[in-house]
Amino acid sequence: MELVEVEILTQTITQRYGVLSQGDILRTDAAFARHLVKESFSGKYVNPKDDVEPTTDTVADGPKPSDGLTVTELKAALEGKGIPIPEGAKKPDLVALLDGAA
């Protein structure tokens, strides 16, 4: 597996790597790098040549933004994206909001 370098632009909570801070350089697989750069807008490629589209199979099997997050972490991630949290929202509601925003 070829690793891709991504510079983290804002504090990001992930199941795979835990909390990533602004300025961190993450070396990860192309699908997860694409998620950070193109879907969650929380990172940028260190080397522009790494900005390649992975195959559809790779993206479909990739992790969801909500994978492994607690309710507190889900709320923090939603607040970080500026997504309002409905009053009385349960974990499945938070998961749907976060995964739908990615």
C-alpha positions in Angstrom: 0.0 0.0 0.0 1.3 3.4 -1.0 1.1 6.0 1.7 -0.1 9.6 1.0 0.9 12.6 3.2 -1.9 14.9 4.3 -1.4 18.1 6.3 -4.2 18.6 8.8 -5.9 22.0 8.6 -8.2 21.9 11.7 -8.6 19.6 14.7 -10.1 16.4 13.4 -11.4 13.4 15.3 -11.0 10.0 13.6 -11.6 6.5 14.6 -8.4 5.3 13.0 -5.9 7.9 14.3 -7.7 9.5 17.2 -7.5 13.3 17.4 -5.4 15.1 14.8 -4.3 18.7 15.4 -3.8 21.5 13.0 -0.3 21.2 11.4 0.0 17.5 11.9 1.3 15.5 8.9 -0.5 12.2 8.5 0.7 9.4 6.3 -2.2 7.2 5.3 -3.8 5.2 2.5 -5.1 7.1 -0.6 -8.8 6.5 0.2 -8.6 8.0 3.8 -6.4 10.8 2.5 -9.1 11.6 -0.1 -11.7 11.6 2.7 -9.8 14.1 4.7 -9.1 16.4 1.7 -12.2 16.1 -0.5 -15.0 15.1 1.8 -14.3 16.5 5.3 -12.1 19.4 4.1 -9.9 18.9 7.2 -6.6 18.4 5.3 -4.6 19.2 2.2 -2.2 17.0 0.2 1.5 17.7 1.1 2.4 16.6 -2.5 -0.1 17.7 -5.1 0.8 14.6 -7.2 -1.1 12.6 -4.4 -4.4 14.2 -5.5 -5.5 11.2 -7.4 -9.0 9.6 -7.5 -9.0 6.1 -5.9 -11.1 3.4 -7.4 -14.8 3.3 -6.6 -14.3 0.0 -4.6 -11.7 1.7 -2.4 -14.1 4.6 -1.6 -17.1 2.4 -0.9 -15.1 0.3 1.6 -13.6 3.3 3.3 -14.5 4.4 6.8 -17.5 6.7 7.6 -16.8 10.0 9.5 -18.9 8.7 12.4 -17.2 5.3 12.7 -16.3 4.6 16.3 -17.2 8.0 17.7 -19.0 8.5 21.0 -22.0 10.9 21.3 -19.7 13.5 22.7 -17.3 13.1 19.8 -20.1 13.2 17.3 -21.4 16.4 18.7 -17.9 17.9 18.7 -17.4 16.9 15.0 -20.8 18.4 14.1 -20.1 21.6 15.9 -16.7 21.8 14.2 -18.4 21.6 10.8 -21.0 24.2 11.9 -23.9 21.7 11.6 -26.7 22.5 14.0 -27.7 19.7 16.4 -31.4 19.3 16.8 -32.7 19.3 20.4 -33.1 15.8 21.7 -31.1 14.2 18.9 -30.1 10.6 19.6 -26.9 8.9 18.5 -28.4 7.6 15.2 -29.5 11.1 14.4 -26.0 12.5 15.0 -24.4 9.7 12.9 -26.8 10.5 10.0 -26.0 14.2 10.2 -22.3 13.7 10.3 -22.1 11.0 7.6 -24.5 13.0 5.4 -22.3 16.1 5.7 -19.1 14.3 4.6 
